[in-house]
Amino acid sequence: MDELSLYVLDITMNSVRAGADTIHVTLTEDDETLCLNVRDNGCGMSREQLQRLRDPFFTTRKTRKVGLGIPFLSMLAEMTGGSVHVSSVPQSESEQHGTDVVATFGKTHIDCIPLGDMVSTFTTLIQGSPDIHFIFTHKTLRGTVALDTDELHSILGDLSLAEPEILQWIDGHLREQYEAIK
Amino acid sequence: MKSLEELLAIKAKMQDKVAVRTSSGDIRVVVGMATCGIAAGARPVLNAFVEAVSKEELGDRVTVTQTGCIGICQYEPVVEVYEKDKEKVTYVNMTAERVKDVVEKHIKGGKPVTEYTIGAAKL
């Protein structure tokens, strides 16, 4: 994967598969660091799952025997002098269950890849799960890009956010916000 | 800024359209979006389908959805096309460029693009 935005998409897909109905995706940048936080209220992970998270030969899926999501993200973060921290509360333990992933990247490090097309990542997530409440925030030193899908739902009523025409509006809306902070 | 008025106009237009829809579409396009798919380039493939459906106004007949890993990671990006009363067609090693052909010949023309299917891929 040659864009950080693809890692963001991949890691947020884990929250989708964990059955979350609310997912916060927050990027915070300064001149040196990019911090990614994905926080969900999905089913969470047990202690054993959490311990084996960085093991590529551990996965809960049945279709294949490897799981590369977190190993990829960890490798990229560590290559740039950053790190990945995952905390999780499983459904069996608390009503306040969910998972919180924080990844930091050294932006100035030679091994850091470009952020790439975050708008495509956001619209892809909405397209795949139009009923999940996504709160996207990208803070930079030049300004903030933000989208809360609940606000769109309150305008659009019963219409699905996955309707191509609506997705294109969201795409344009986000791109204009990015243009403004370029 | 993309105005909210614009969104409201889309809403008004969509509501009429959605109201006359008889089904959720006869054709279902499913794109694999697990780590294997994403790493192989599934995001632009998915976007190309969404764009084509919007541009060609195929929304009444075609729905585009995502799925996880279906177990043939080496052939990602994988796209499955389900059509009522027809056998499922599985496209492999898809690109945004190939999507154009699939939309034109298969979705609109009714004839699967055999050369992109898993049957044509070297096993």
HADDOCK unambig.tbl for C-alpha pairs under 7 A between the chains (distance, minus, plus):
assign (segid A and resid 1 and name CA) (segid B and resid 39 and name CA) 5.12 0.50 0.50
assign (segid A and resid 6 and name CA) (segid B and resid 38 and name CA) 6.82 0.50 0.50
assign (segid A and resid 10 and name CA) (segid B and resid 34 and name CA) 6.92 0.50 0.50
assign (segid A and resid 10 and name CA) (segid B and resid 35 and name CA) 5.80 0.50 0.50
assign (segid A and resid 10 and name CA) (segid B and resid 38 and name CA) 6.90 0.50 0.50
assign (segid A and resid 63 and name CA) (segid B and resid 69 and name CA) 6.61 0.50 0.50
assign (segid A and resid 63 and name CA) (segid B and resid 70 and name CA) 6.10 0.50 0.50
assign (segid A and resid 63 and name CA) (segid B and resid 71 and name CA) 4.79 0.50 0.50
assign (segid A and resid 64 and name CA) (segid B and resid 71 and name CA) 5.87 0.50 0.50
assign (segid A and resid 68 and name CA) (segid B and resid 35 and name CA) 7.00 0.50 0.50
assign (segid A and resid 69 and name CA) (segid B and resid 35 and name CA) 6.16 0.50 0.50
assign (segid A and resid 128 and name CA) (segid B and resid 65 and name CA) 6.17 0.50 0.50
assign (segid A and resid 128 and name CA) (segid B and resid 66 and name CA) 5.48 0.50 0.50
assign (segid A and resid 156 and name CA) (segid B and resid 11 and name CA) 6.17 0.50 0.50
assign (segid A and resid 164 and name CA) (segid B and resid 50 and name CA) 5.81 0.50 0.50
assign (segid A and resid 164 and name CA) (segid B and resid 51 and name CA) 6.94 0.50 0.50
assign (segid A and resid 164 and name CA) (segid B and resid 53 and name CA) 6.91 0.50 0.50
assign (segid A and resid 164 and name CA) (segid B and resid 54 and name CA) 5.19 0.50 0.50
assign (segid A and resid 165 and name CA) (segid B and resid 54 and name CA) 5.98 0.50 0.50
assign (segid A and resid 169 and name CA) (segid B and resid 7 and name CA) 6.99 0.50 0.50
assign (segid A and resid 172 and name CA) (segid B and resid 2 and name CA) 6.69 0.50 0.50
assign (segid A and resid 173 and name CA) (segid B and resid 1 and name CA) 6.83 0.50 0.50
assign (segid A and resid 173 and name CA) (segid B and resid 2 and name CA) 5.10 0.50 0.50
assign (segid A and resid 176 and name CA) (segid B and resid 1 and name CA) 6.23 0.50 0.50
